[in-house]
Amino acid sequence: MLGLSCFCSMHLMRISKPGPKMPLKQCFLFSICLMAAQSSVAQVTEVHGQTASGAYYTIALPENWQPQNGLVIWNHGYQGYTTRELDSDPSLGPLDDIVLAQGYAMAASSYSQTGWAVFNSHIDNQQLFERFVEVAGQPEKVFIQGASLGGIISVRDLEEGLIPDIDGALLMCGAVAGSDNWVEAFDLRMVYEAVCSEASNAELPTDFWAEQPKLITGEVEFLESLERCTGLVLSTLIDDPLGQLLQSHAQAERLNRILELTNTDVDFLLLDLGYAVFEIPSLVNDASKLDGLLPFGNAGIDYGDENINNVIQRSVALPSATQLFRENYTPVGDIGNSKVVSIHTSKDGLVKVENQLVLQSLLPPSQLTSAIVVEETASHCEFSEEEGLSAWNKLIDWSAGGAQPGVLDLQQACLASTQNTGQCRFEADFEFRESLLSFPRNGLAATSGLANFDGDQRLLSIESLYVAGDESNFNVELHQSPEDDAFFTLGMVEGIPQPELWQPRPLYSPLDSLLYLPGLRVLPYLETDSQYNVFMQYINDGEREGLELLEFEIVN
């Protein structure tokens, strides 16, 4: 699928019944995002409308439903930047027929935002629940199902507590690491651009990662970039033998380098890079989300390759922007008494399986069953019907007082429902990579002494300052204004040679006029004193020219 206006809106979770000769990718698809479920359960009454937040909803009530029968809320997945309109008829999810046949009512929201909708989703679902109570009464049991983006939305529902007394949640390929998934996408773009700088005319459609490409022409330029750098587009369109011949040796080398550095599956490179190029700008420029704040930075990141470190585009992220984004949303683990069954496909190339490590680190083991379906071919959320139902039914049994299921229990329940053992692929001994992030953000302080502030002399001295996108390096002095302690004017500037080896050091980013000073020391300095990461912005408004202190954070 190469049309980017389609791929961002149609990320599919597949719960299917493949026969012995039918590969999973050819099975019937149940869309997380856009496909409205057509319930086959007899005598189901549906109610549609909008909540105060503007979100649309679907409520489905089986005949003679009573509060003791319970309610299941479905949280759908991601809708891309080309999907501006909310879905006026939200789906009830891929398990709706089964859930309704079990006697549960169901409800689903379109959310009041598209894209990364977790800024308001908890409010949308609170209003959805309140509307359900108005229509049908207070349910005695409440469960949540969510997949992909819907997984992190479900965790936020559990943690916010705006829907009371949630008994349990089934998460399927959930993006439960929250904002870290976007950091991974950001790094992919940065590495891609660095590697592809060696290729002729392989630039992405925008120079700056936060700039939104144009519709249509931006998509064409994106595909052209991917083809010129890696040869991936034509080699994918054409069957293997001939397709590989169309890919040059240099293209193949660049492709492999990108994939290895970023832990990206080749079948997902187009999709994952598309998220970085099209979805990140949509997220940061949306007035209802980040409203221009830039939460992604890589000023001090070691990419594990000296050449990449020297040529990669460096950006500065303000701590306030990063914090706002983490609040919308990264879990903290406070889910009350709810029980969670979370399943993931092992080679998920969009929402990586290491998202499960976040849940395992935050939730009490007595409240979480995390299980991995081990697949031969990489997929996003491609479960068999038997795998999905075994996870759901085991969650129901557990919430009703049964024993907490383990991975082997899910596998045995799955095998008991089918004669085709290939439909049951839960494995208890799956081994994760160490971290979701290919390039972790901890321990990024620069070598001490590169920036020092002398309060007595009102002098800020910076050593080895480098300019992003340039090979220039400087020693710089900034003088603190007598009238404004947060404002500094430029003093001495001395050009110096570029260091032989890359290391984290002070950075000026011309694209957003931000100066980053890691590990700044306040003189006189003792080894027991704190160091500070300092963030300043260059200002030239006709009345004054210099650098204004914006934010700082304590390093130790």
SEDO-314247 format. One line per 3 residues: for each residue y, x, z of C-alpha. Coordinates in steps of 0.001 Angstrom, whole numbers, padded with zeros to 6 digits, always signed. Example, Ala and Ser with C-alpha at 12.3 -4.5 7.8 and 13.67 -1.06 7.14 Angstrom:
! residues 2
-004500/+012300/+007800 ~ -001060/+013670/+007140 $
***
This chain:
! residues 556
+000000/+000000/+000000 ~ +003125/+001796/-001182 ~ +005872/-000829/-001100 $
+007736/+000051/+002084 ~ +009372/-003358/+002317 ~ +005830/-004648/+002827 $
+004182/-001965/+004922 ~ +006515/-002271/+007898 ~ +005838/-005995/+008202 $
+002098/-006092/+007669 ~ +000386/-003818/+010195 ~ -002955/-005531/+010585 $
-005337/-005839/+013457 ~ -008723/-006616/+012034 ~ -011341/-008546/+013936 $
-014090/-009056/+011465 ~ -017738/-009655/+010678 ~ -018748/-007068/+008103 $
-022233/-007291/+006686 ~ -024423/-004225/+006461 ~ -023104/-003224/+003044 $
-019489/-004207/+003497 ~ -017055/-001542/+004791 ~ -014688/-002626/+007548 $
-011621/-002195/+005368 ~ -012851/-004966/+003083 ~ -013382/-007482/+005858 $
-011313/-010572/+006472 ~ -007979/-009559/+008007 ~ -006250/-011245/+010885 $
-002603/-010174/+010907 ~ -000875/-009356/+014174 ~ +002542/-009845/+012678 $
+003043/-012495/+010091 ~ -000019/-014576/+009223 ~ +000051/-017963/+010945 $
-003328/-018842/+012397 ~ -004944/-021996/+011057 ~ -006918/-023352/+013987 $
-010284/-024916/+013174 ~ -010695/-026424/+016639 ~ -010755/-030198/+016491 $
-008127/-032273/+018278 ~ -005609/-029585/+019055 ~ -002001/-030682/+019445 $
+000648/-028171/+018439 ~ +004249/-028157/+019662 ~ +006907/-026058/+017932 $
+010508/-025291/+018776 ~ +012996/-022675/+019966 ~ +013806/-021359/+023421 $
+017313/-020606/+024702 ~ +017009/-016959/+023601 ~ +016625/-018113/+019996 $
+012936/-017246/+019774 ~ +010601/-019693/+018052 ~ +007400/-020766/+019760 $
+004035/-022342/+019065 ~ +002158/-024177/+021822 ~ -001383/-025437/+021214 $
-003105/-027905/+023560 ~ -006787/-028837/+023209 ~ -007592/-032500/+023664 $
-007615/-033580/+027326 ~ -006267/-030225/+028492 ~ -005720/-030026/+032245 $
-003877/-027354/+034301 ~ -007175/-026014/+035648 ~ -008180/-025120/+032091 $
-005538/-022370/+031978 ~ -003138/-020862/+029460 ~ -003390/-017829/+027177 $
-000193/-016258/+025813 ~ -000465/-014237/+022597 ~ +001923/-011329/+021928 $
+002120/-010346/+018269 ~ +002786/-006926/+016755 ~ +005607/-005164/+014973 $
+007853/-006696/+012300 ~ +009633/-004046/+010254 ~ +013255/-003396/+009358 $
+013084/-005522/+006194 ~ +012084/-008545/+008299 ~ +015422/-009798/+009556 $
+014435/-013428/+010092 ~ +012329/-014521/+013036 ~ +008984/-016136/+012278 $
+009603/-019864/+012699 ~ +005869/-020574/+013064 ~ +004423/-017772/+015213 $
+000696/-017151/+015075 ~ -001581/-017633/+018074 ~ -003512/-014457/+017296 $
-006908/-013495/+015878 ~ -008961/-015007/+018719 ~ -007204/-018393/+018782 $
-010143/-020502/+017602 ~ -012434/-019019/+020245 ~ -009858/-019299/+023031 $
-008999/-022910/+022200 ~ -012700/-023799/+021953 ~ -013121/-022388/+025468 $
-010624/-025017/+026640 ~ -007549/-022848/+027174 ~ -004130/-023850/+025948 $
-002302/-021203/+023933 ~ +001336/-020247/+023438 ~ +003124/-017594/+021396 $
+006714/-016508/+020819 ~ +008303/-015033/+017718 ~ +010487/-013033/+020174 $
+014232/-013122/+019728 ~ +014252/-009696/+018048 ~ +012286/-008144/+015225 $
+011221/-004498/+015240 ~ +010949/-002878/+018687 ~ +011378/-006196/+020456 $
+010769/-005090/+024057 ~ +014482/-005191/+024918 ~ +014329/-009000/+025317 $
+010639/-009912/+024985 ~ +010113/-010470/+028722 ~ +012960/-013016/+028703 $
+011552/-014663/+025565 ~ +008137/-015016/+027179 ~ +009589/-016255/+030457 $
+011326/-019032/+028527 ~ +008138/-019669/+026540 ~ +006198/-020132/+029782 $
+008867/-022421/+031227 ~ +008767/-024506/+028051 ~ +004985/-024733/+028304 $
+005283/-026036/+031878 ~ +007751/-028675/+030666 ~ +005369/-029783/+027916 $
+001998/-029600/+029669 ~ +002379/-028783/+033365 ~ +001843/-025695/+035507 $
-001377/-023899/+034464 ~ -003650/-022737/+037249 ~ -004756/-019647/+035310 $
-002671/-017487/+032985 ~ -003897/-014749/+030668 ~ -002150/-012602/+028074 $
-003491/-011122/+024872 ~ -001459/-008567/+022941 ~ -002030/-006062/+020164 $
-000078/-003032/+018933 ~ +003586/-003730/+019880 ~ +002183/-006818/+021614 $
+000293/-004495/+023951 ~ +003418/-002924/+025426 ~ +005107/-006338/+025497 $
+002141/-007640/+027509 ~ +002465/-004778/+030002 ~ +006162/-005539/+030409 $
+005270/-009190/+031077 ~ +002924/-008008/+033833 ~ +005483/-005666/+035389 $
+008553/-007923/+035218 ~ +006821/-010791/+037039 ~ +008838/-013456/+035202 $
+005603/-015258/+034333 ~ +004055/-015933/+037739 ~ +000539/-014967/+038798 $
-000896/-013580/+035565 ~ -004651/-013306/+036128 ~ -005410/-010793/+033407 $
-004461/-009196/+030109 ~ -006451/-008119/+027068 ~ -004675/-005281/+025252 $
-005813/-004251/+021788 ~ -004570/-000933/+020339 ~ -001477/-001356/+022522 $
+001531/+000922/+022133 ~ +001442/+001166/+025923 ~ +003060/+004627/+026087 $
+006234/+002854/+025026 ~ +009093/+005095/+023970 ~ +006840/+008162/+023667 $
+005402/+006671/+020483 ~ +008853/+006908/+018915 ~ +009307/+010492/+020086 $
+006096/+011317/+018225 ~ +007480/+009659/+015076 ~ +010767/+011546/+015437 $
+008943/+014883/+015669 ~ +006905/+014016/+012578 ~ +010096/+013602/+010562 $
+011550/+016841/+011908 ~ +008407/+018825/+011065 ~ +008097/+017161/+007654 $
+011648/+018127/+006708 ~ +011152/+021688/+007904 ~ +007943/+022179/+005918 $
+009285/+020405/+002836 ~ +012462/+022499/+002769 ~ +010311/+024944/+000797 $
+009785/+022353/-001982 ~ +012261/+021631/-004778 ~ +014116/+018272/-004648 $
+011922/+016968/-001822 ~ +014714/+015772/+000464 ~ +014325/+012503/+002340 $
+016773/+009712/+001416 ~ +019095/+010525/+004349 ~ +020210/+013873/+005772 $
+020472/+012621/+009348 ~ +017530/+010968/+011094 ~ +019685/+008161/+012556 $
+021119/+007095/+009180 ~ +019557/+003985/+007621 ~ +018368/+004515/+004024 $
+019378/+002000/+001403 ~ +016956/-000742/+000490 ~ +014911/-000171/-002671 $
+016580/+003102/-003690 ~ +015857/+004578/-000278 ~ +012214/+003573/-000567 $
+011951/+005116/-004032 ~ +013538/+008360/-002812 ~ +011171/+008392/+000165 $
+008111/+008160/-002075 ~ +009526/+010776/-004437 ~ +010041/+013125/-001487 $
+006498/+012629/-000272 ~ +005102/+013255/-003764 ~ +007188/+016334/-004530 $
+006444/+017947/-001189 ~ +002784/+017044/-000677 ~ +001452/+015410/-003859 $
+000082/+012696/-001599 ~ +001202/+009617/-003541 ~ -000509/+010269/-006871 $
-003568/+011859/-005287 ~ -003981/+008706/-003182 ~ -003488/+006307/-006087 $
-006042/+008043/-008275 ~ -009709/+008488/-007351 ~ -010584/+011764/-005658 $
-011636/+014212/-008412 ~ -008725/+013590/-010772 ~ -006284/+012872/-007955 $
-006945/+016231/-006343 ~ -006277/+017987/-009652 ~ -002807/+016433/-009738 $
-001969/+018025/-006393 ~ -000818/+021639/-006652 ~ -002054/+024325/-004292 $
+001413/+024577/-002704 ~ +001568/+020800/-002198 ~ -001867/+020786/-000569 $
-000855/+023636/+001743 ~ +002317/+021855/+002814 ~ +000420/+018611/+003385 $
-002192/+020296/+005560 ~ +000469/+022120/+007525 ~ +002306/+018873/+008318 $
-000905/+017119/+009327 ~ -002129/+019957/+011542 ~ +001179/+020528/+013326 $
+001726/+016841/+014090 ~ -001865/+015648/+014637 ~ -001404/+013055/+011881 $
-004270/+011531/+009892 ~ -003744/+011886/+006139 ~ -004391/+008163/+005598 $
-001474/+007346/+007919 ~ +001117/+009921/+006879 ~ +003012/+007543/+004582 $
+003064/+004802/+007217 ~ +003945/+007030/+010174 ~ +006659/+008895/+008275 $
+007986/+005562/+007039 ~ +008439/+004478/+010652 ~ +010413/+007647/+011344 $
+012629/+007334/+008259 ~ +013242/+003566/+008198 ~ +012415/+002090/+011605 $
+014094/+004649/+013882 ~ +017530/+004158/+012235 ~ +017067/+000395/+012474 $
+016290/+000731/+016176 ~ +019174/+003012/+017129 ~ +021825/+001191/+015075 $
+020914/-002357/+016129 ~ +023769/-003703/+018283 ~ +021277/-005681/+020395 $
+019189/-002567/+021135 ~ +020625/+000970/+021313 ~ +023909/+000185/+019506 $
+024335/+003692/+018118 ~ +023039/+005651/+021121 ~ +020712/+008480/+020072 $
+017734/+008852/+022439 ~ +015814/+011516/+020494 ~ +016451/+015227/+020730 $
+014578/+018436/+020120 ~ +017074/+021143/+021076 ~ +014611/+022966/+023313 $
+011300/+022037/+021711 ~ +008862/+024793/+020771 ~ +007008/+023569/+017683 $
+004399/+026293/+017960 ~ +005333/+027949/+014673 ~ +008029/+030617/+014471 $
+009110/+029680/+010948 ~ +009315/+025980/+011837 ~ +011272/+026781/+014993 $
+013826/+028719/+012951 ~ +014384/+026156/+010172 ~ +013801/+022783/+011840 $
+016806/+020474/+012237 ~ +017795/+020365/+015906 ~ +019358/+017318/+017564 $
+020821/+016575/+020985 ~ +019877/+013496/+023016 ~ +022142/+012306/+025816 $
+020177/+011617/+029042 ~ +021787/+008153/+029328 ~ +020526/+007192/+025864 $
+017045/+008498/+026586 ~ +016983/+006653/+029908 ~ +018115/+003368/+028349 $
+015395/+003644/+025745 ~ +012729/+004463/+028333 ~ +013805/+001400/+030288 $
+013170/-000593/+027102 ~ +010374/+000208/+027530 ~ +007998/+002629/+029279 $
+005569/+001277/+031902 ~ +005660/+002302/+035559 ~ +002346/+000737/+036634 $
+003500/-002154/+038839 ~ +001304/-005019/+037592 ~ +000700/-006884/+040847 $
-002889/-008124/+041164 ~ -003516/-008597/+037446 ~ -006639/-007229/+035799 $
-006440/-005412/+032472 ~ -008999/-004717/+029776 ~ -007551/-002378/+027172 $
-009452/-001422/+024007 ~ -008464/+001011/+021265 ~ -009927/+002362/+018046 $
-010614/+006078/+018297 ~ -008871/+007270/+015125 ~ -005877/+004941/+015197 $
-003304/+006685/+013040 ~ -000360/+004419/+013876 ~ -000652/+003782/+017615 $
-002612/+006832/+018692 ~ -005548/+006391/+021029 ~ -003895/+008700/+023597 $
-001712/+005724/+024537 ~ -004640/+004847/+026795 ~ -003961/+007943/+028891 $
-000709/+006329/+030070 ~ -002491/+003273/+031442 ~ -005152/+005423/+033045 $
-002499/+007513/+034782 ~ -000462/+004537/+036033 ~ -002800/+001654/+036860 $
-005264/+001606/+039762 ~ -008809/+002157/+038416 ~ -009859/-001052/+040154 $
-007460/-003018/+037910 ~ -008077/-001328/+034567 ~ -011008/-001117/+032201 $
-010106/+001129/+029281 ~ -012613/+001348/+026440 ~ -012625/+003167/+023112 $
-014304/+001953/+019930 ~ -015432/+005095/+018103 ~ -014974/+004713/+014365 $
-015922/+006793/+011344 ~ -012826/+005940/+009306 ~ -009321/+005953/+010758 $
-007804/+002506/+011280 ~ -005160/+000716/+013252 ~ -006812/-001820/+015531 $
-009801/-002523/+013315 ~ -012293/-004110/+015682 ~ -015330/-006181/+014843 $
-015272/-009769/+016034 ~ -018057/-008975/+018472 ~ -016077/-006113/+020028 $
-012982/-008255/+020504 ~ -014927/-011159/+022008 ~ -016960/-008994/+024377 $
-013740/-007512/+025782 ~ -012169/-010948/+026149 ~ -015187/-012601/+027756 $
-015706/-009727/+030184 ~ -012047/-010012/+031255 ~ -012559/-013737/+031913 $
-015718/-013100/+033960 ~ -014005/-010355/+035961 ~ -010988/-012556/+036710 $
-013312/-015342/+037888 ~ -014798/-013080/+040562 ~ -017396/-011160/+038601 $
-017854/-007408/+038728 ~ -015333/-005185/+036979 ~ -016797/-004323/+033577 $
-017247/-000739/+032477 ~ -017398/+000593/+028962 ~ -021193/+000261/+028869 $
-020891/-003371/+030017 ~ -018635/-004111/+027036 ~ -021107/-002406/+024725 $
-024090/-004325/+026135 ~ -022227/-007650/+025924 ~ -021334/-006844/+022335 $
-024915/-005932/+021394 ~ -026183/-009139/+023001 ~ -024053/-011176/+020568 $
-025278/-009680/+017290 ~ -028295/-008208/+015558 ~ -026038/-005819/+013649 $
-025627/-002915/+016068 ~ -022992/-001396/+013796 ~ -020574/-004013/+015043 $
-020647/-002554/+018565 ~ -019141/+000923/+018868 ~ -017879/+001288/+022453 $
-018575/+004785/+023795 ~ -018119/+005842/+027401 ~ -017893/+009587/+026779 $
-014962/+009606/+024352 ~ -012736/+012675/+024771 ~ -008959/+012382/+024378 $
-006512/+015033/+023329 ~ -004542/+016371/+026279 ~ -001432/+014271/+025584 $
-000039/+011654/+023224 ~ +002937/+013876/+022444 ~ +002196/+016721/+020074 $
+005280/+018473/+021473 ~ +005777/+017507/+025152 ~ +009274/+017243/+026609 $
+008657/+018883/+029996 ~ +009764/+022365/+031003 ~ +012537/+022751/+028434 $
+015102/+024768/+030385 ~ +016397/+027829/+028532 ~ +016356/+031380/+029812 $
+018748/+031618/+032774 ~ +022184/+033057/+032186 ~ +022989/+031734/+028710 $
+025753/+029501/+030088 ~ +027795/+030159/+033230 ~ +030751/+028327/+034756 $
+033240/+030187/+036937 ~ +035273/+027591/+038828 ~ +037774/+030089/+040159 $
+038670/+031276/+036664 ~ +038098/+027815/+035165 ~ +036011/+029553/+032510 $
+032795/+028417/+030818 ~ +030996/+031348/+029149 ~ +028250/+030646/+026594 $
+025897/+033282/+025189 ~ +023863/+032987/+021980 ~ +025150/+029568/+020929 $
+023657/+028494/+017634 ~ +024780/+025812/+015212 ~ +022173/+023304/+013992 $
+021512/+023644/+010271 ~ +023102/+027097/+010208 ~ +021997/+030649/+010962 $
+025267/+031423/+012763 ~ +025161/+032532/+016403 ~ +028095/+033069/+018737 $
+029232/+034070/+022149 ~ +031919/+031560/+023169 ~ +034397/+031055/+025977 $
+035770/+027623/+026908 ~ +038794/+027178/+029184 ~ +038919/+024230/+031586 $
+042048/+022117/+031134 ~ +044468/+022171/+034110 ~ +045132/+018459/+033600 $
+041559/+017260/+033077 ~ +038569/+018990/+034672 ~ +036201/+017374/+032147 $
+038039/+018808/+029110 ~ +037722/+022344/+027763 ~ +039626/+024150/+025020 $
+038180/+026806/+022772 ~ +038887/+030415/+023666 ~ +037115/+033544/+022469 $
+034503/+033169/+019702 ~ +032383/+036199/+018777 ~ +029777/+036183/+016022 $
+026484/+037845/+017002 ~ +023161/+038486/+015236 ~ +020502/+035800/+015258 $
+017715/+036531/+017785 ~ +014524/+037902/+016257 ~ +012396/+035294/+018009 $
+013334/+031671/+018606 ~ +013937/+030526/+022154 ~ +015618/+027471/+023704 $
+019325/+028230/+023926 ~ +022744/+026534/+023704 ~ +023109/+024334/+020645 $
+025980/+022698/+018787 ~ +025020/+019798/+016507 ~ +027699/+019165/+013822 $
+026139/+015858/+012737 ~ +027059/+014169/+016022 ~ +029550/+016754/+017408 $
+027451/+017349/+020529 ~ +027177/+020593/+022462 ~ +024061/+021146/+024593 $
+024053/+023799/+027316 ~ +020612/+024106/+028947 ~ +020193/+025748/+032314 $
+023917/+026230/+033040 ~ +024620/+028142/+036237 ~ +027660/+027645/+038487 $
+028976/+031001/+039760 ~ +028480/+032561/+042229 ~ +024826/+031797/+041603 $
+021822/+032306/+043898 ~ +018202/+031979/+042808 ~ +017850/+028952/+045105 $
+020780/+027136/+043450 ~ +020363/+024343/+040939 ~ +020850/+024742/+037213 $
+022197/+022006/+034974 ~ +021674/+020734/+031473 ~ +025192/+019942/+030276 $
+026228/+017714/+027362 ~ +029675/+017898/+025788 ~ +031317/+016408/+022696 $
+033822/+017992/+020334 ~ +037029/+015938/+020029 ~ +039904/+016361/+017568 $
+041953/+013156/+017607 ~ +045324/+014580/+016609 ~ +046509/+014752/+020222 $
+043956/+017164/+021631 ~ +041180/+019412/+020357 ~ +038314/+020696/+022431 $
+035095/+019745/+024177 ~ +034774/+016932/+026690 ~ +032056/+016818/+029332 $
+029946/+013708/+028789 ~ +026912/+014046/+031036 ~ +024829/+016518/+032996 $
+021423/+016539/+034626 ~ +019945/+018760/+037347 ~ +017166/+021004/+036077 $
+015772/+022180/+039435 $
***
